């Protein structure tokens, strides 16, 4: 009971519905329209209205959510992602690995299957020094979690992190995002100047 109370104070009420919503189906009201794909989610609608049809399309937004906070879900390798720029004002994503896809920094909504032949379940050591605390997926940088879903599990287990924007609970400072950037993003690695190999004598 205590764990549930602590977790509830650290997690916005719309997050779990977001993580369980099915996106990218055709809108039943606008199936024939050019932008009738359900890839939007409203952060402001009451929790009592959430259901398996919580996702909506571009046209539904203008009809029912014109003055609400709405985020767009995108796909990367068949998995749902959200742009950091769209969600960071409403959600503390510190500790979650970010990726750059199509020139935009994103986070994955949920845990993804491990690459074949990798991860803790395979019995092989990971090639990365950094892994998700929940699913042991290899990470690019020293973050704690691979996705929003894994961070949610971590909060429920330990209560040492928070999704509440501006909250003080965040665990260690390691792996925190700053301004939507990953660890070390401010000093992005650049390719060195190429040098021609000397000719053999």
C-alpha positions as semicolon CSV with decimal commas, in nm:
position;residue;x (nm);y (nm);z (nm)
1;X;0,000;0,000;0,000
2;X;0,282;0,239;0,087
3;X;0,455;0,157;-0,241
4;X;0,141;0,239;-0,438
5;X;0,096;0,570;-0,256
6;X;0,455;0,677;-0,315
7;X;0,442;0,574;-0,681
8;X;0,116;0,764;-0,737
9;X;0,275;1,085;-0,607
10;X;0,566;1,046;-0,849
11;X;0,374;0,953;-1,163
12;X;0,122;1,173;-1,352
13;X;-0,219;1,003;-1,386
14;X;-0,207;0,996;-1,767
15;X;0,123;0,808;-1,799
16;X;0,006;0,449;-1,749
17;X;-0,287;0,495;-1,991
18;X;-0,038;0,636;-2,244
19;X;0,188;0,331;-2,212
20;X;-0,098;0,087;-2,263
21;X;-0,277;0,268;-2,548
22;X;-0,269;0,109;-2,893
23;X;-0,171;0,363;-3,158
24;X;-0,175;0,374;-3,540
25;X;-0,515;0,222;-3,605
26;X;-0,753;0,405;-3,839
27;X;-0,994;0,645;-3,675
28;X;-1,350;0,506;-3,699
29;X;-1,483;0,856;-3,771
30;X;-1,221;0,959;-4,027
31;X;-1,094;0,631;-4,173
32;X;-1,107;0,760;-4,531
33;X;-0,933;1,088;-4,458
34;X;-0,568;1,151;-4,546
35;X;-0,466;1,197;-4,181
36;X;-0,704;0,950;-4,019
37;X;-0,437;0,749;-3,836
38;X;-0,472;0,752;-3,455
39;X;-0,132;0,869;-3,338
40;X;-0,224;1,147;-3,093
41;X;-0,280;1,136;-2,717
42;X;-0,432;1,400;-2,486
43;X;-0,272;1,469;-2,148
44;X;-0,560;1,680;-2,020
45;X;-0,868;1,464;-2,061
46;X;-0,997;1,307;-1,739
47;X;-0,875;0,956;-1,656
48;X;-1,234;0,829;-1,652
49;X;-1,256;0,886;-2,028
50;X;-0,947;0,681;-2,111
51;X;-1,005;0,351;-2,285
52;X;-0,856;0,134;-2,557
53;X;-0,960;0,410;-2,801
54;X;-0,770;0,686;-2,619
55;X;-0,561;0,747;-2,931
56;X;-0,717;0,983;-3,184
57;X;-0,641;1,139;-3,520
58;X;-0,561;1,485;-3,652
59;X;-0,925;1,566;-3,722
60;X;-1,044;1,453;-3,378
61;X;-0,791;1,686;-3,223
62;X;-0,940;1,992;-3,389
63;X;-1,292;1,881;-3,293
64;X;-1,238;1,775;-2,928
65;X;-0,890;1,869;-2,804
66;X;-0,810;2,204;-2,964
67;X;-0,709;2,370;-2,636
68;X;-0,556;2,063;-2,468
69;X;-0,199;1,938;-2,429
70;X;-0,162;1,679;-2,704
71;X;0,143;1,473;-2,794
72;X;0,211;1,283;-3,116
73;X;0,335;0,925;-3,104
74;X;0,574;0,815;-3,376
75;X;0,727;0,482;-3,470
76;X;1,083;0,362;-3,490
77;X;1,150;0,002;-3,594
78;X;0,787;-0,087;-3,515
79;X;0,806;0,057;-3,162
80;X;0,632;0,367;-3,028
81;X;0,837;0,676;-2,946
82;X;0,762;1,035;-2,844
83;X;0,976;1,339;-2,909
84;X;1,150;1,477;-2,603
85;X;1,059;1,832;-2,705
86;X;0,687;1,745;-2,691
87;X;0,679;1,573;-2,355
88;X;0,960;1,715;-2,139
89;X;0,752;2,008;-2,008
90;X;0,494;1,766;-1,865
91;X;0,717;1,470;-1,775
92;X;1,053;1,431;-1,605
93;X;1,238;1,187;-1,832
94;X;1,566;1,199;-1,641
95;X;1,738;0,863;-1,633
96;X;1,578;0,741;-1,959
97;X;1,799;0,676;-2,262
98;X;1,726;0,913;-2,549
99;X;1,792;0,856;-2,919
100;X;1,812;1,080;-3,224
101;X;1,575;0,968;-3,499
102;X;1,510;1,182;-3,807
103;X;1,702;1,469;-3,646
104;X;1,476;1,470;-3,337
105;X;1,556;1,338;-2,991
106;X;1,305;1,076;-2,876
107;X;1,238;0,828;-2,596
108;X;1,074;0,486;-2,635
109;X;0,743;0,437;-2,456
110;X;0,792;0,074;-2,357
111;X;1,051;-0,198;-2,320
112;X;1,162;-0,354;-2,648
113;X;1,269;-0,714;-2,711
114;X;1,640;-0,773;-2,679
115;X;1,836;-0,809;-3,004
116;X;1,879;-1,174;-3,093
117;X;2,181;-1,322;-2,920
118;X;2,216;-1,033;-2,676
119;X;2,111;-0,936;-2,327
120;X;2,117;-1,107;-1,991
121;X;1,865;-1,375;-2,093
122;X;2,104;-1,510;-2,356
123;X;2,376;-1,575;-2,101
124;X;2,619;-1,359;-2,299
125;X;2,790;-1,052;-2,167
126;X;2,661;-0,726;-2,309
127;X;2,893;-0,536;-2,541
128;X;2,784;-0,216;-2,366
129;X;2,897;-0,109;-2,021
130;X;2,552;0,039;-1,960
131;X;2,227;-0,156;-1,925
132;X;1,869;-0,085;-1,826
133;X;1,809;-0,153;-1,457
134;X;1,479;-0,327;-1,532
135;X;1,517;-0,529;-1,853
136;X;1,899;-0,533;-1,887
137;X;1,883;-0,397;-2,241
138;X;2,212;-0,248;-2,360
139;X;2,219;0,132;-2,353
140;X;2,437;0,377;-2,541
141;X;2,503;0,605;-2,244
142;X;2,498;0,582;-1,862
143;X;2,122;0,611;-1,822
144;X;1,919;0,398;-1,581
145;X;1,630;0,296;-1,806
146;X;1,569;0,212;-2,172
147;X;1,212;0,347;-2,185
148;X;0,939;0,529;-1,997
149;X;0,781;0,194;-1,915
150;X;1,096;0,062;-1,749
151;X;1,134;0,383;-1,548
152;X;0,776;0,338;-1,427
153;X;0,860;-0,015;-1,307
154;X;1,167;0,124;-1,131
155;X;0,962;0,389;-0,952
156;X;0,711;0,130;-0,832
157;X;0,989;-0,095;-0,708
158;X;1,218;0,158;-0,545
159;X;1,054;0,501;-0,533
160;X;1,393;0,663;-0,601
161;X;1,296;0,842;-0,922
162;X;1,010;1,061;-1,040
163;X;0,813;1,145;-1,351
164;X;0,679;1,470;-1,205
165;X;0,835;1,759;-1,393
166;X;1,033;1,977;-1,152
167;X;1,024;1,706;-0,883
168;X;1,321;1,658;-0,652
169;X;1,309;1,278;-0,642
170;X;1,542;1,157;-0,907
171;X;1,783;0,913;-0,756
172;X;2,146;0,974;-0,846
173;X;2,237;1,252;-1,083
174;X;2,392;1,003;-1,323
175;X;2,203;0,956;-1,645
176;X;1,990;1,267;-1,613
177;X;1,868;1,446;-1,923
178;X;1,933;1,818;-1,940
179;X;1,726;2,022;-2,178
180;X;1,628;1,712;-2,368
181;X;1,988;1,609;-2,427
182;X;2,150;1,284;-2,329
183;X;2,462;1,254;-2,117
184;X;2,751;1,416;-2,296
185;X;2,525;1,553;-2,570
186;X;2,659;1,905;-2,519
187;X;3,002;1,783;-2,630
188;X;2,890;1,563;-2,919
189;X;3,161;1,336;-3,053
190;X;3,287;1,442;-3,393
191;X;3,479;1,254;-3,652
192;X;3,848;1,331;-3,660
193;X;4,036;1,464;-3,962
194;X;4,099;1,174;-4,200
195;X;4,464;1,090;-4,267
196;X;4,586;0,902;-4,573
197;X;4,774;0,585;-4,490
198;X;5,142;0,601;-4,589
199;X;5,237;0,416;-4,908
200;X;5,434;0,102;-4,858
201;X;5,790;0,126;-4,982
